[in-house]
Amino acid sequence: MVYETVLPPDTQNEIEEFLEERYVGHAATMQAVDEIEREIEKLAANPTLGAVPRGTPFETRRIHRFKVDVADNSLTVEFMYCVNKNRPSIVFSGFREIRLVL
């Protein structure tokens, strides 16, 4: 079963801001968009890919991290989302870049 995906305006804005701030040029932006859309499709096919943050107030949401690789620029980002099995749908409730500390 493939779940319907719901991207609320706030999440859409977060994705657009990320793209505008991180990528220059149409080709790079479109490649990043393709990678983000591919991850959305993966989650629609298997919403259990994301981790559940146990012991936090956000246990009802899952977090899915992935890399957006465009040219020499590899950025780690994450989606926060809820799964509604009654509908069945995935409601994305956030998108942000994760800066990993080494």
N, C-alpha and C positions, 0 to 999 in steps of 0.2 A: 504494500500500500504506500502511495506517495501522499504525504501530507500537504495541505494547502499552506502557503507561506503568507504571512501578514507582516508588512513593514510599515509600522506607524510613521507619521510625519517626523516625529523626533528622531527616530532611528535613521530615516532617510536623510535628514539634515546632517546627522553625525557622519554618515558615509560620504555625503557630498563635501563636507568640510575637510575630511581626511584627504579626499582625492584632490581638492583644490590646493591644500597646503603642502602636499607631499610630491605631487607630480607636475611636470612641465611638459606641455605638448599633448596633442590629441592622441598620438600613438601610445605613449606611456600611460595616459589616463585610461584609455580603452583597454589596455592590457590588464591594468589593475582592476577595472570594472569586471572584466571577464573572470579573473581569479576569484573575486568576491562572489559573483553570481554562481560560479562553480561550487563554492562552499555552501551557498544557500541551497543549491540543488542536492548536494550530499546530505545536508541536514533534513531536507524534505523526504529523502528516501530512507534515512535512518536517523531519527531524532535522538536516539540514545548515544550518539557520538560524543555529545557534550558531557562534561563532568558536573556533578551536583555538589555545590559547596556545603558540605555537612556542617552542622553546628553553627550556622549563620542565619540571619533573618531572611536570607535569599534562597533557602532550601527548595522553594517551589520553582526556581529558575535554574536552567543549565547554562554552562559556559563552554563555548567551543573556541579554542585558539587555533590559529593557522598562520602561515606565512604568505605574504603577498610579495612575490618575486618579480620585479620588473627591472630588466637590464642588470646593473650592478647594485641595485637597491633592494634589499630584503628586509621587510618590516613584519613584525609579529603583531597581529591584531586579534580581537576576540569579539564574538557575538554573545550577548546574553539573550536567553529566550525561554519561553514557557511552552509546554506541550499541552494542547487541549485534545484529549483522545475522544471526547464526545463528538467533536465537530468533523473530522480530525484536522487540526491545524497547528501550526507553529507560529507563535506571536513573538517577533523579535523586539526586545525591550532595551536594546542598547548595542552600541558598536564603539570600540575605541582601540587605539594603538597601545600596545604593551611595550614599555621600554625595559628590556631585561638588563639587570645589573650583573656584570661579570666580576 
